[in-house]
Amino acid sequence: MSGELAIHHLGGGLGLGPNAFGRDVANLALYRAFARHGGFERLHMLTSVETDAGSMATALAGASPLTTVVEAGALLDLGRARQAGTLFRGKADLAEMAWARRGLLNDSAYSLVGLIHTIAPPLTREEIAQASLAPVHPWDAIICTSPSVHASIKTMFEDWTDYLGERFGGPRRPMPHLPVLPLGVELDEITALTDRPDVRLQTRERLGLTEDDVLALWVGRLSFFEKAAPQPMFRAVEEAGRLAGRPLHFALAGWFARESDRGHFEAAARAYAPNATVHWIDGNDADQLGQMWAASDIFLSLVDNIQETFGLAPVEAMAAGLPVVASDWDGYCFTIRHGQEGFLAPTLTPSAGPPSEALLRRHLARIDTYQSYVGQAAQYTAVDVGAAARSLAELACSPELRARMGAAGRQRVRETFDWRQVIPGYRALFDELAEIRRSAPAAEPGPRLNPLHSDPFVDHRSFATATAGPDLHLSVRAGVDLARDPALTSAVELDSFGEAWRAPRPELAGLAARIAESPETRLGDLVGAFPPERRARITYGLLWLCKIGVLDWR
């Protein structure tokens, strides 16, 4: 079992701003779980900007100090990935990472593991499918967070590789390993938030509820085009109130994808739930959200969108001890067992074919945005409002049923979705991939770089008159005064652009002086005097002096 893990984290910090996407929330929670429960000796956080390892460790730690050492490194420092044996990314596109592995090291240097958060965007599907064309191997994996995602993505790869066989010949179906591993939650943290009777009482009093009133809760983005149309939920809450003989309260704890949508949601609530009391809670306020977990009686989420895949909020609700009423959709039908932790309302979609193909083609043609595409498709995903209403009413009328299902939900999280239970599955996957990698025969040699995205000075070598090589002769241009030339002596702002790739200015001034003393100096002689790791920067610096008019060449 490897004691190290490298994480490909494109950003620098690990905080979450307002209106965070579920993908970012889930990734941060997973990184924290790796640090707290993974048993790793070392985590390598590879980022695109220089980042302090101490601040990252603080962001990953919980109530107890970490025993795992957190180190920060550059995103392209793939030596750390080789040292760890696994490079994990909280996205599902592995293709460019596989080419980078081959270009800088070799295909079997380490395993690549990606994670699917959504499979709806056409661009995301294309990025995932590129794994069949890139140097991705059986020791690499793309994690599916639910059986629904696995079934969909497996079909996509099979159809895609069938097409590749039809187009180019050959019987192979190259695809990465597609294990099913769920996301998780910190059960103890959520339990500590919810099991607060005083907070429950105070919050309900502030909202105008008595202990006999029933409060249903939604948590998440308030987006009718990327999450869930609210009308079925409002109607279900209204009908449940009639069935139960008393109106329900419904709290929506979230944030609007667009502030202009607030009025749309409020108008829908007035129209479809005129007798229910609807509360609007700022889901970006962690304190308020914690209070709502404590104050609520039922969790309601009738998600209808193909953008959704796993759905973390219902798992959080089960950890909070709340019975769940949810749509029988995507990951929800994996995490919630109908009749045990709550109820699943049946869903219905149209048969394939027009006009859904036209919806997709309008998006692919850039006529409609992605949000418009998935939002319009969701308008024709039906959730059984009557079933949801009956489930809400049954729970509203029975505190005993609420308690029993809430306890069952918390037990399910304890056994299946607590990070302490989930992370060993990730560790087992990493070890399995390492064993496949170790026992695999040597790979056939192939192109070192992706032929579609090669070195720019390879892809465009036909553009220039000549290419610099060891026999390129350099000289100081006639009339150039090295002691006064602005390229070597002044701080022209434009001259600083791209300077990270070349030798620093004082060193270039010294090289120019050497060239002045020995006209027609060979580039190979100049560069060869430096250690191998510095030669590229020296070469780029000399070519920049040629570009800027200090040096001449032939």
C-alpha positions as CSV (number, residue, x, y, z in Angstrom):
1,M,0.0,0.0,0.0
2,S,1.5,3.3,-1.1
3,G,1.9,5.8,1.7
4,E,1.7,8.8,-0.7
5,L,-0.8,10.4,-3.0
6,A,-0.4,13.3,-5.5
7,I,-3.4,15.5,-6.1
8,H,-3.8,17.6,-9.3
9,H,-5.4,20.8,-8.0
10,L,-5.5,23.5,-10.7
11,G,-6.1,26.4,-8.3
12,G,-4.0,27.5,-5.4
13,G,-6.1,27.9,-2.3
14,L,-8.5,25.3,-0.9
15,G,-11.3,27.7,0.3
16,L,-14.8,28.0,-1.1
17,G,-16.3,31.3,-2.1
18,P,-20.0,32.1,-2.2
19,N,-22.3,30.2,-4.6
20,A,-19.8,27.3,-4.8
21,F,-20.5,24.6,-7.4
22,G,-21.2,21.1,-6.0
23,R,-18.1,19.8,-7.8
24,D,-15.8,22.2,-5.8
25,V,-17.6,21.4,-2.5
26,A,-17.2,17.6,-3.2
27,N,-13.6,17.8,-4.2
28,L,-12.6,19.8,-1.1
29,A,-14.4,17.3,1.1
30,L,-12.7,14.5,-0.6
31,Y,-9.2,16.1,-0.3
32,R,-9.9,16.6,3.4
33,A,-11.0,13.0,3.7
34,F,-7.7,11.8,2.1
35,A,-5.8,13.9,4.6
36,R,-7.8,12.9,7.7
37,H,-8.8,9.3,7.0
38,G,-6.6,8.0,4.2
39,G,-3.7,6.9,6.3
40,F,-1.2,8.5,3.9
41,E,2.2,9.5,5.1
42,R,2.3,12.3,2.6
43,L,0.0,14.3,0.3
44,H,1.5,16.2,-2.6
45,M,-0.8,19.1,-3.6
46,L,0.2,20.1,-7.1
47,T,-1.0,23.5,-8.0
48,S,-0.7,26.0,-10.9
49,V,0.4,28.9,-8.6
50,E,2.9,29.0,-5.7
51,T,1.0,27.9,-2.6
52,D,2.0,27.6,1.0
53,A,1.9,24.0,2.2
54,G,1.1,25.1,5.8
55,S,-2.1,27.0,4.7
56,M,-3.2,23.9,2.7
57,A,-2.6,21.6,5.7
58,T,-4.7,23.9,7.8
59,A,-7.5,23.9,5.3
60,L,-7.5,20.1,5.1
61,A,-7.2,19.5,8.9
62,G,-10.2,18.9,11.1
63,A,-10.6,19.1,14.8
64,S,-7.5,16.9,15.3
65,P,-4.0,17.7,13.9
66,L,-3.1,15.9,10.8
67,T,-0.7,13.0,10.9
68,T,-0.3,13.2,7.1
69,V,2.4,15.6,5.9
70,V,1.0,18.0,3.2
71,E,3.5,19.3,0.6
72,A,2.9,21.8,-2.1
73,G,4.4,21.4,-5.6
74,A,4.1,22.7,-9.1
75,L,1.4,21.2,-11.3
76,L,4.0,20.0,-13.8
77,D,6.3,18.6,-11.2
78,L,5.4,15.0,-12.2
79,G,8.3,13.6,-10.3
80,R,6.1,13.9,-7.2
81,A,3.4,11.9,-9.0
82,R,5.9,9.2,-9.8
83,Q,7.1,9.2,-6.2
84,A,3.5,8.9,-4.9
85,G,2.4,6.2,-7.5
86,T,-1.0,7.8,-8.1
87,L,-2.0,11.2,-9.5
88,F,-5.6,12.0,-8.6
89,R,-7.7,14.7,-10.2
90,G,-11.2,15.8,-9.2
91,K,-12.3,15.8,-12.8
92,A,-12.7,13.0,-15.4
93,D,-10.6,14.1,-18.3
94,L,-7.3,12.2,-18.3
95,A,-6.1,12.6,-21.8
96,E,-3.8,15.6,-21.5
97,M,-2.5,14.3,-18.2
98,A,-1.7,10.9,-19.9
99,W,0.2,12.7,-22.7
100,A,2.1,14.8,-20.1
101,R,3.1,11.6,-18.2
102,R,4.4,10.1,-21.4
103,G,6.2,13.3,-22.5
104,L,8.0,14.0,-19.3
105,L,8.4,10.4,-17.9
106,N,6.7,7.2,-19.3
107,D,3.3,5.6,-19.4
108,S,3.9,3.3,-16.5
109,A,5.5,5.9,-14.2
110,Y,2.3,6.2,-12.1
111,S,-1.5,5.7,-12.3
112,L,-4.0,8.4,-13.2
113,V,-7.3,8.5,-11.4
114,G,-10.1,11.0,-12.3
115,L,-13.5,11.5,-10.8
116,I,-16.8,12.1,-12.6
117,H,-19.0,15.0,-11.3
118,T,-21.3,15.3,-14.3
119,I,-21.7,13.6,-17.7
120,A,-24.3,16.0,-19.2
121,P,-22.1,18.7,-20.9
122,P,-21.2,17.6,-24.4
123,L,-17.7,19.1,-24.0
124,T,-17.2,17.1,-20.8
125,R,-18.3,13.9,-22.6
126,E,-15.7,14.6,-25.3
127,E,-13.0,15.2,-22.7
128,I,-13.8,11.9,-21.0
129,A,-13.9,10.0,-24.3
130,Q,-10.5,11.3,-25.3
131,A,-9.2,8.6,-22.8
132,S,-9.8,6.1,-25.6
133,L,-7.4,8.0,-27.9
134,A,-4.7,9.0,-25.4
135,P,-2.1,6.8,-23.8
136,V,-4.4,5.8,-21.0
137,H,-4.0,2.2,-19.7
138,P,-5.6,-0.4,-17.5
139,W,-3.7,1.0,-14.5
140,D,-5.7,4.3,-14.9
141,A,-9.2,4.8,-13.8
142,I,-12.2,7.2,-14.0
143,I,-14.3,6.9,-10.8
144,C,-18.1,6.8,-11.3
145,T,-19.9,7.9,-8.2
146,S,-23.1,5.8,-8.7
147,P,-24.3,2.8,-10.7
148,S,-26.3,5.2,-12.9
149,V,-23.2,7.1,-13.9
150,H,-21.3,3.9,-14.5
151,A,-24.0,2.5,-16.8
152,S,-24.2,5.8,-18.8
153,I,-20.5,6.3,-19.1
154,K,-19.8,2.6,-20.0
155,T,-22.4,2.8,-22.8
156,M,-20.8,6.0,-24.0
157,F,-17.4,4.4,-24.2
158,E,-18.8,1.3,-25.9
159,D,-20.6,3.3,-28.5
160,W,-17.6,5.6,-29.0
161,T,-15.1,2.8,-29.4
162,D,-17.5,0.9,-31.7
163,Y,-17.4,3.9,-33.9
164,L,-13.6,4.1,-33.8
165,G,-13.5,0.5,-34.9
166,E,-15.9,1.2,-37.7
167,R,-13.9,4.2,-38.8
168,F,-10.3,2.9,-38.4
169,G,-10.7,-0.9,-38.1
170,G,-9.6,-3.1,-35.3
171,P,-11.6,-5.1,-32.6
172,R,-10.3,-3.3,-29.5
173,R,-12.4,-1.2,-27.2
174,P,-9.8,0.9,-25.3
175,M,-11.3,2.5,-22.2
176,P,-10.1,3.2,-18.7
177,H,-11.1,1.2,-15.6
178,L,-14.5,2.5,-14.5
179,P,-15.0,1.7,-10.8
180,V,-18.0,2.7,-8.8
181,L,-17.1,4.6,-5.6
182,P,-19.4,7.1,-3.9
183,L,-18.7,10.5,-2.4
184,G,-19.0,10.8,1.4
185,V,-19.7,13.1,4.3
186,E,-18.2,13.7,7.7
187,L,-20.9,12.1,9.8
188,D,-19.5,13.3,13.2
189,E,-19.4,16.9,12.0
190,I,-23.0,16.9,10.7
191,T,-24.3,15.1,13.8
192,A,-22.7,17.7,16.0
193,L,-24.6,20.4,14.0
194,T,-28.0,18.7,14.1
195,D,-28.2,17.2,17.5
196,R,-28.6,20.6,19.2
197,P,-32.1,20.8,20.8
198,D,-31.6,24.4,22.0
199,V,-30.6,25.5,18.4
200,R,-33.6,23.6,17.0
201,L,-36.0,25.4,19.4
202,Q,-34.5,28.8,18.8
203,T,-34.4,28.5,15.1
204,R,-38.0,27.3,14.9
205,E,-39.2,30.1,17.1
206,R,-37.4,32.6,14.9
207,L,-39.2,31.1,11.8
208,G,-42.5,31.2,13.6
209,L,-42.9,27.4,14.0
210,T,-44.2,25.5,17.0
211,E,-42.8,22.1,17.9
212,D,-45.9,20.5,16.3
213,D,-45.3,22.2,12.9
214,V,-43.6,20.2,10.2
215,L,-40.7,21.8,8.4
216,A,-39.4,20.4,5.1
217,L,-35.9,21.5,3.9
218,W,-34.2,21.9,0.5
219,V,-30.4,22.5,0.4
220,G,-28.5,23.5,-2.7
221,R,-28.4,25.9,-5.6
222,L,-31.7,27.5,-6.6
223,S,-31.4,26.9,-10.3
224,F,-34.4,25.8,-12.3
225,F,-32.1,25.2,-15.4
226,E,-29.2,23.2,-13.7
227,K,-30.7,21.7,-10.6
228,A,-34.5,21.3,-10.2
229,A,-37.7,23.1,-11.3
230,P,-39.2,24.3,-8.0
231,Q,-42.9,24.0,-9.1
232,P,-43.3,20.3,-8.4
233,M,-41.8,20.7,-4.9
234,F,-44.1,23.6,-4.1
235,R,-47.1,21.7,-5.4
236,A,-46.1,18.6,-3.4
237,V,-45.7,20.6,-0.2
238,E,-49.1,22.2,-0.8
239,E,-50.8,18.9,-1.5
240,A,-49.1,17.3,1.5
241,G,-50.5,20.0,3.7
242,R,-54.0,19.2,2.6
243,L,-53.5,15.4,3.0
244,A,-52.0,15.9,6.5
245,G,-54.8,18.3,7.5
246,R,-52.4,21.2,8.2
247,P,-50.1,23.3,6.1
248,L,-46.4,22.5,6.0
249,H,-43.5,24.8,6.2
250,F,-40.9,24.6,3.4
251,A,-37.4,26.2,3.8
252,L,-35.1,26.6,0.8
253,A,-31.6,27.0,2.0
254,G,-29.5,27.8,-1.0
255,W,-28.4,30.5,-3.4
256,F,-29.7,31.7,-6.7
257,A,-27.7,31.0,-9.8
258,R,-28.8,34.4,-11.0
259,E,-30.2,37.0,-8.6
260,S,-32.9,37.8,-11.1
261,D,-34.3,34.2,-10.6
262,R,-35.4,35.1,-7.0
263,G,-38.6,36.7,-8.3
264,H,-39.4,33.7,-10.5
265,F,-39.0,31.3,-7.5
266,E,-41.1,33.5,-5.2
267,A,-43.9,33.8,-7.8
268,A,-43.9,30.0,-8.3
269,A,-44.2,29.6,-4.5
270,R,-47.2,31.9,-4.3
271,A,-48.9,30.1,-7.2
272,Y,-48.2,26.5,-6.3
273,A,-48.0,26.6,-2.5
274,P,-50.4,29.4,-1.5
275,N,-51.1,27.9,1.9
276,A,-47.6,26.7,2.8
277,T,-45.2,29.0,4.6
278,V,-42.1,29.3,2.5
279,H,-38.8,30.4,4.1
280,W,-35.8,31.6,2.1
281,I,-32.5,30.9,3.8
282,D,-29.0,32.0,2.7
283,G,-27.2,28.7,2.0
284,N,-23.9,30.6,1.8
285,D,-24.2,31.3,5.5
286,A,-22.7,28.2,7.3
287,D,-24.2,29.1,10.6
288,Q,-27.7,29.5,9.2
289,L,-27.4,26.2,7.2
290,G,-26.3,24.4,10.4
291,Q,-29.3,25.8,12.2
292,M,-31.6,24.6,9.5
293,W,-30.2,21.0,9.7
294,A,-31.1,21.1,13.4
295,A,-34.5,22.7,12.9
296,S,-36.0,20.6,10.1
297,D,-38.1,17.5,10.1
298,I,-38.0,16.2,6.5
299,F,-35.6,16.7,3.6
300,L,-37.1,17.3,0.2
301,S,-35.3,17.2,-3.2
302,L,-37.1,16.6,-6.4
303,V,-34.1,17.0,-8.7
304,D,-34.9,16.5,-12.4
305,N,-31.8,17.6,-14.3
306,I,-29.2,15.6,-16.3
307,Q,-26.6,17.9,-14.9
308,E,-26.9,16.1,-11.5
309,T,-25.1,12.8,-11.0
310,F,-24.6,11.8,-7.4
311,G,-26.4,14.4,-5.2
312,L,-24.5,15.0,-1.9
313,A,-27.3,16.9,-0.1
314,P,-29.5,13.9,0.5
315,V,-26.6,12.1,2.1
316,E,-26.0,15.1,4.3
317,A,-29.6,15.0,5.2
318,M,-29.4,11.3,6.2
319,A,-26.4,12.1,8.3
320,A,-28.5,14.8,9.9
321,G,-31.1,12.2,10.9
322,L,-33.7,13.5,8.5
323,P,-36.0,11.3,6.4
324,V,-35.7,12.0,2.8
325,V,-38.3,12.5,0.0
326,A,-36.5,12.6,-3.3
327,S,-36.9,11.9,-7.0
328,D,-36.0,8.5,-8.2
329,W,-33.2,9.9,-10.3
330,D,-29.5,9.4,-11.0
331,G,-27.5,8.9,-7.8
332,Y,-30.5,9.4,-5.5
333,C,-31.7,5.9,-6.3
334,F,-28.3,4.6,-5.2
335,T,-28.0,6.5,-1.9
336,I,-31.6,6.3,-0.7
337,R,-33.5,3.1,-0.4
338,H,-37.2,3.5,-0.9
339,G,-39.2,2.8,2.3
340,Q,-36.1,2.6,4.5
341,E,-34.3,6.0,4.7
342,G,-37.1,7.8,3.0
343,F,-39.2,7.7,-0.2
344,L,-38.4,8.0,-3.9
345,A,-40.9,9.6,-6.2
346,P,-41.0,7.9,-9.7
347,T,-39.7,9.9,-12.6
348,L,-40.5,9.8,-16.3
349,T,-38.6,11.0,-19.4
350,P,-39.6,11.1,-23.1
351,S,-38.4,8.4,-25.6
352,A,-35.3,9.3,-27.5
353,G,-35.6,11.2,-30.7
354,P,-37.0,14.6,-31.9
355,P,-37.1,17.2,-30.5
356,S,-34.5,16.2,-27.9
357,E,-31.9,15.8,-30.7
358,A,-32.7,19.3,-31.8
359,L,-32.1,20.6,-28.3
360,L,-28.7,19.0,-28.3
361,R,-27.8,20.2,-31.8
362,R,-28.8,23.8,-31.0
363,H,-26.3,23.7,-28.1
364,L,-23.6,22.1,-30.2
365,A,-24.1,24.7,-32.9
366,R,-23.6,27.4,-30.1
367,I,-27.2,28.7,-30.6
368,D,-28.2,27.8,-27.1
369,T,-26.0,27.8,-24.0
370,Y,-25.4,24.7,-22.0
371,Q,-27.7,26.0,-19.3
372,S,-30.5,26.5,-21.8
373,Y,-29.9,23.0,-23.2
374,V,-30.1,21.1,-19.9
375,G,-32.8,23.4,-18.5
376,Q,-35.1,22.9,-21.5
377,A,-34.5,19.1,-21.3
378,A,-35.4,19.1,-17.6
379,Q,-38.8,20.6,-18.4
380,Y,-39.8,17.2,-19.8
381,T,-38.5,15.1,-16.9
382,A,-41.6,14.4,-14.9
383,V,-41.5,13.7,-11.1
384,D,-44.5,12.1,-9.6
385,V,-45.9,15.0,-7.6
386,G,-48.7,12.9,-6.1
387,A,-46.2,10.3,-4.8
388,A,-44.0,13.0,-3.3
389,A,-47.0,14.7,-1.7
390,R,-48.3,11.4,-0.2
391,S,-44.8,10.6,1.2
392,L,-44.5,14.1,2.7
393,A,-47.9,13.8,4.3
394,E,-47.2,10.3,5.7
395,L,-44.0,11.6,7.3
396,A,-45.8,14.8,8.5
397,C,-48.4,12.8,10.3
398,S,-46.0,10.4,12.0
399,P,-43.2,11.6,14.2
400,E,-42.4,7.9,14.8
401,L,-41.9,7.3,11.1
402,R,-39.8,10.4,10.8
403,A,-37.6,9.2,13.7
404,R,-37.4,5.6,12.4
405,M,-36.4,6.7,8.8
406,G,-34.1,9.4,10.2
407,A,-32.2,6.8,12.3
408,A,-32.0,4.4,9.4
409,G,-30.6,7.2,7.2
410,R,-27.9,8.0,9.8
411,Q,-27.0,4.3,10.1
412,R,-26.8,4.0,6.3
413,V,-24.3,6.9,6.3
414,R,-22.4,5.4,9.1
415,E,-22.0,2.1,7.2
416,T,-21.7,3.3,3.7
417,F,-21.2,7.1,3.1
418,D,-19.1,8.3,6.1
419,W,-15.7,9.2,4.7
420,R,-14.2,6.6,7.1
421,Q,-16.0,4.0,5.1
422,V,-15.5,5.5,1.6
423,I,-11.8,6.3,1.7
424,P,-10.7,2.7,2.1
425,G,-12.3,2.0,-1.2
426,Y,-10.2,4.7,-2.8
427,R,-7.1,3.3,-1.2
428,A,-7.9,-0.2,-2.4
429,L,-8.4,1.1,-6.0
430,F,-5.0,2.9,-5.9
431,D,-3.3,-0.3,-4.7
432,E,-5.1,-2.4,-7.4
433,L,-4.0,0.0,-10.1
434,A,-0.4,-0.1,-8.8
435,E,-0.4,-3.9,-9.0
436,I,-1.8,-3.8,-12.6
437,R,0.9,-1.3,-13.5
438,R,3.7,-3.3,-12.0
439,S,2.7,-6.6,-13.7
440,A,2.0,-5.0,-17.1
441,P,4.4,-5.9,-20.0
442,A,6.5,-3.1,-21.3
443,A,4.5,-0.7,-23.4
444,E,5.1,-0.4,-27.1
445,P,7.0,2.8,-28.0
446,G,4.8,5.6,-29.5
447,P,4.8,9.3,-30.1
448,R,6.2,11.1,-27.0
449,L,3.8,14.0,-27.3
450,N,0.2,14.2,-28.5
451,P,0.4,14.8,-32.2
452,L,-2.6,17.2,-31.9
453,H,-0.9,19.2,-29.2
454,S,2.8,18.8,-29.7
455,D,5.6,21.3,-28.9
456,P,4.7,24.6,-30.6
457,F,8.1,24.8,-32.3
458,V,7.4,21.3,-33.7
459,D,3.8,22.0,-34.8
460,H,4.9,25.3,-36.5
461,R,8.5,24.5,-37.5
462,S,7.6,25.3,-41.2
463,F,6.8,28.9,-40.2
464,A,10.3,30.1,-39.7
465,T,13.3,30.5,-42.0
466,A,15.6,28.5,-39.8
467,T,15.7,26.5,-36.5
468,A,18.3,27.2,-33.9
469,G,20.8,24.4,-33.5
470,P,24.3,23.9,-32.0
471,D,25.9,25.3,-35.2
472,L,24.0,28.5,-35.2
473,H,26.6,31.4,-35.1
474,L,25.9,34.4,-33.0
475,S,27.4,37.9,-33.1
476,V,26.6,41.3,-31.6
477,R,24.8,43.5,-34.2
478,A,26.8,46.3,-35.6
479,G,26.2,49.6,-33.7
480,V,24.8,47.9,-30.5
481,D,26.4,49.4,-27.4
482,L,26.1,46.6,-24.8
483,A,26.7,49.0,-21.9
484,R,23.8,51.2,-22.9
485,D,21.4,49.0,-24.8
486,P,17.9,49.2,-23.2
487,A,17.4,45.4,-23.5
488,L,20.2,44.9,-21.1
489,T,20.2,48.0,-19.0
490,S,16.7,49.4,-18.6
491,A,13.4,48.2,-17.2
492,V,11.2,48.4,-20.3
493,E,8.0,46.9,-19.2
494,L,7.4,45.0,-22.4
495,D,10.8,43.3,-22.0
496,S,9.6,41.5,-18.9
497,F,6.9,39.5,-20.8
498,G,7.8,35.8,-20.8
499,E,11.0,36.3,-18.9
500,A,10.4,33.3,-16.6
501,W,11.4,31.0,-19.5
502,R,14.8,32.7,-20.1
503,A,18.0,33.4,-18.3
504,P,17.9,36.6,-16.2
505,R,19.1,39.9,-17.7
506,P,22.5,40.1,-15.9
507,E,23.4,36.7,-17.1
508,L,22.4,37.6,-20.7
509,A,24.5,40.7,-20.5
510,G,27.5,38.5,-19.6
511,L,26.8,36.2,-22.5
512,A,26.5,39.1,-24.9
513,A,29.9,40.4,-23.7
514,R,31.4,37.0,-24.4
515,I,29.9,36.9,-27.9
516,A,31.3,40.4,-28.5
517,E,34.8,39.2,-27.6
518,S,34.5,36.2,-29.9
519,P,32.5,37.0,-33.0
520,E,30.8,34.1,-34.7
521,T,30.4,32.2,-31.5
522,R,28.5,28.9,-31.8
523,L,25.3,28.5,-29.9
524,G,26.3,24.9,-28.9
525,D,29.6,26.1,-27.4
526,L,27.9,28.8,-25.3
527,V,25.1,26.5,-24.1
528,G,27.3,23.5,-23.5
529,A,29.2,25.3,-20.8
530,F,26.1,25.2,-18.5
531,P,24.5,22.3,-16.6
532,P,21.9,20.4,-18.6
533,E,19.0,21.7,-16.5
534,R,19.9,25.3,-17.3
535,R,20.6,25.0,-21.1
536,A,17.0,25.7,-22.3
537,R,16.8,29.0,-20.4
538,I,20.2,30.0,-21.7
539,T,19.1,29.2,-25.3
540,Y,15.8,31.0,-24.9
541,G,17.6,34.0,-23.5
542,L,20.0,34.2,-26.4
543,L,17.1,33.9,-28.9
544,W,15.3,36.7,-27.1
545,L,18.4,38.9,-27.6
546,C,18.2,38.0,-31.3
547,K,14.5,38.9,-31.3
548,I,15.1,42.2,-29.6
549,G,17.9,43.2,-32.0
550,V,21.0,42.8,-29.7
551,L,22.4,39.8,-31.5
552,D,22.6,38.7,-35.1
553,W,22.7,35.1,-36.3
554,R,23.6,33.0,-39.3
